[in-house]
Amino acid sequence: MGFLKDGAWHADEPQFAGEDGSFKRKPTTFRDWVTADGAPGPTGRGGFRAESGRYHLYVSLACPWAHRTLILRSLKGLTDHVSVSVVHPLMRDDGWTFDTDFPGATGDGLFGLPYLRDVYVRADPKASGRVTVPVLWDRETGGIVSNESADILRMFNSAFREIVEPGEDYWPEDLRAAIEPVNARIYDGLNNGVYRAGFATSQAAYDGAAGEVFDTLDWLEERLRTRRWLMGDAPTEADWRLLPTLFRFDPVYHGHFKCNRRRIVDYPAIWAYARAGFQHPGIAETVNFEHIKQHYYASHQSLNPSGVVPLGPELDWNTPVDR
């Protein structure tokens, strides 16, 4: 779907596949951190102090990586402090656009630019690599702080504690060592596993990736039979990293990415957990199934050349959950 090289746009981006036909995800490129006092974070430079109105978030409502940042923005009370622009769900040769002819697409609220790639070039005229969401922009320095969703999640969790009520801590210190391996397994086997299955270009690569997806779901089903949330009685960042994938699984990953051994609704514990996550205060308003289906089915022409978007599935996310 295109890439930047030295600030110039190339629409003929090569497929991210290894010689064995496996999908290869490229690393993110901007890794600075917003911190409470502007001190350097775990990576990058300092100078990005948490301030109301200073930062702007660029997202796609279709993208699970961007979705997790919207969830933390909502849960941590940052909606009045971190503004948002939403790209159009259709992504073709020009990459993410700021067209506004689809409900929920806002245009570029900062600069009125036509493409997300223009935001990257504004930050760095020699920018190279994939143009991805989310993007956290700093109005003060006129640049990108981060395009790594996992980092932005933790910034939103803790950096703005002097601006908003701290609320729940979704990365509590006493659980960090336990959260990390859960995050890793879910990322490898499911968050990224569905993409590895969907974009595999060999049978062996697909078989391995799809098998890992359902091994991970089987593991989650067993884990969630005895826990309300992944780590126990309260949600953590592990849940907010997992749930965007579960929300998308039956609508797109089951069919579009050929992860069709089972659906989420076929797993009693996972389906109840996914509904509980959807019904948790502040979550449902971050979910947009029309953007999700429009993006995947209409954008990925190699997987769905017709671009036809299916009607279903019909899922009742609001059925009460007894957990």
N, C-alpha and C positions, 0 to 999 in steps of 0.2 A: 504493500500500500504506500510505497514511497519512503524516501529517506533524505536527510540533509547531508551534504558533503561540502565542507568549507563554505557553508552558508547558502549553497545552491541546492535547489530541489531536484531530485531525481525520482521520476514516477515508476521506473522499472526496478524497484528494489528486489534483490534476489531473495528467494525463499529461504527461511531460516531452517535448513535441514542439513543434517550431517550426511556423510557418505552412505550410512546405513538407512537413510530415509527418516531419521528421527528429527523431531522438532527441536530447535535450539533457540532459547530465549536470550536476547542480548541484554547486557547489564544496563542499568540506568546511569545517567551521566552527571546529574547535579545532586550533590550529597551534603549540602550545608544544613544547619539546624537552627530553628527558632528555639531560643531558651529564655527562661524567665528573666535573666539579667543580661543577655547578649553574649555570654561566655561561649566559647566553642563547644559544640556538641561532640558526640562520639566520632564524627568524621567532619572534614571540611574546616571552614574558617569561622571565626566569631563575628560579632557585630549585628546579629539578627535578634534583637530584643523583642519579647512579646509585647505588643501594643495593640490596642483596639483600633481597627480601621486601617492598619498598616499593610495587611496581607490579603491577597486575593487568590482564590482557588479556581483553577480551570479543571472541569470534569466532563466526562461523558456519563450519562445516566445508564448507559448500556454496559459500561466496563466494570467488572467486579473489583478491580484494583482501585479505581476511582471511587466506587461505591463505599468501600470501607472508610475512606476519609470523610465522606458525607455523613456516614453514621456517627463517627466520633465528633464531628462538628455539631451534629444535632444533640448527641447525648451530653456533651460537655458545655452546652449553652453558648456556643460560639456563633450562632447564626447571625447575631447582630454585630459581631466583631470581625468576622472573616467573610468577605463578600465572595460571590460565586458567579462564574460564567459557565454555561452548559453548551457544548458543541452539538451540532446536528448528528442524529444517529447514523446516517448513511456515510460511510467512508469508502471512497474509491481512489482513483489515481492521485487526487489532490490531497489525500490524507484527511484528517479531521478539519471540517469547515465550520464557519460561524453562520451558515445559512439559518434563516429563522422560519422556514416554511413548514416546520413540523412542531406540533404543540410541545412545549417544554424546552425547546431550543431557544436560548436567550440572545445569541449574538455575543460579540466580545464587549463586555461591559467596561473595560478599561480604555481600549484604544480604537475600537471600531474596526479592527483588522479582519480580513476575510478568511484567513486560515490560521490554525494553531501553529503551523510552522513559522509564521511571521512573528509570533510571540517568542519562539526560540531564537530567531535571528535578531530580534530586538535586544534580547539578553546577551547574545554573543554573535556578532556578525560572521564569525568563522565556525559556527556551530556545525557539528557533524553527528550523525547517528539517527536512530529512530525518533520520531516525534510522537510522544506518548502522553497519556493522561494517567494520573492527575499531575498538575503542575501547580506549585505554590509560588506565587509571585510576590516580590517585595516592592511596594510602592516607593519606599525611601531610597533604596539603592538602584532601583530600576532594573532589577534582574531576577532570575529564577533562584529561589532558595533550594528547592528540591523537586525532583520528579520521581522519588521513590516512595511508594504508598506506605510501606511498613514504617519508614521513618516519620512520615507526616502523621501517621496514626499516633505514634508516641509523643510527637510534639504537641498535638492537640490534647492528648491525655494529661500532660503535666506542665507545659510551658506557660499556660495562661492563668495559672492559679492565683495571681495577684489581680486579675481583671474580672474573673467570674468565680462563683462559688466552686470549690474544687469538686464537689460531688463524688461519684464513685471513682475509685482508682482502678483502671482496667489493666494495669501492669504492676500489681502490688509486689513490693520487694520480696516478701516471703514466698511468693509463688513463681518468681522469675525463672529459677532453675528448672522448675517443673513445666512451665509454659513453653520454654524453648523447644524441647523435643516434640511436643505436640504440634506446635507451629510448623516445625520442619517436616514432620510426616504428612500433615495436611497439605502443605504447599507442594511437596514433591508428588504425592500420590493423587491429590484431588484438585487443588487450586490450579496448578500448572498441568496436572495429569490429564485433565480433559482436553487441554490444548494439544498436548503431546499425542493424544489419541486422534483428535480431530484433524490435525495437520500432518499426521504421519503420511509418508509417501511410499512406504513398503509394508507388506503384510506383517513382517516380523516386528517392525517398529510399532505398528498399531496394536498387535496382539500383546506386546509387552506393556504398553502404556495403558490400554483398556483394562488389562488384567490388574494392573496396579490401582486403577481407579476403584474397581470393585473390591479388591482386597482392603483398600482404605475405608470404603463404605461399610464393609462387614465389620471392621475393627471399630468404627464409630458406632454402629448399631449396638455392639456389645457394651461399649463404654457408656452409652447414653441410656441403657436400660436401668442403670443404677445411679445416675447423676442427672440433676436438672440442667446443669450447664457443663461444659467440657471439664472444668476444673473443680466442680462441686456445686455449692448452693448459690453462687453469685457469678454473673458473667464477667469474663476477662477479655483482653484483646484477642485471645484465641478464638472466641466465639464470633467476634465481629470480623475476623479474617475468614472464618469458615462460612458464615451464613450467606454472604453474597453469592458464593458458588452454589449453595443449596437452592437459593431462590431461582437461579438460572437453569438448574439441572433439567427438570422436566420440560420447561418451555423450549430450551435450545440444545443443551448438551446431549440429551437422550437421543434426539433424532439427528440434529445438524452435525454433531461431532461423533455420531455413531457409538455413543456410550449407552447401548440399549439392552444390556443384559437385564437390568432392572431399573425401575423408576424410584425416585425418592418416596413417592406414596406407597411403594411396596415394602418399605422399611418402617415398621410401626414406631420404633423409638425415634428414629431420625425425623420422620414426618411430624410427629408431635413436637419435637424439639424445634424444627424449622418453623412451625406455626407459632410456637411460643416466642421465638425470636422475632417473627414478623409482627406479632401483637405487642411486643415490648414497647413501652412509650417512646416515641421519637423515631421508630424504625419504619413503619409503613409508609410515611410520607417521603422517605428516601428511595422507595422502590417504584420503578416505572417499567412495567412489562411491555408497553408498546415500544419504548426506546430499545429495550433489550431485544425483542424479536426483530424489529426493523433493522437494527444494526447487524446482527449475526446473519440472518437469512438473506438480506438484500446487499450486504457489503461483500461477503465472501463468495465471489463469483466462481472461484475454482471449486468450491464445494457445492454451490447451488446456482448454476449458471442462469436459471430463469429469474432469479431474484424474487420468486413468489414467497410471500410470508404466510405461514399457516394460521388458521383461525384459532386453534387450541394451543394447549389443553385447557379445559375448564377445571380450575382448582379452587377450593374454598379455603383460603388462608385464614379466614376468621372463625372457623369452627372452634368452639372452646376447647382448651387444652387442660387436661387433668393430670398434672405432673407434680 
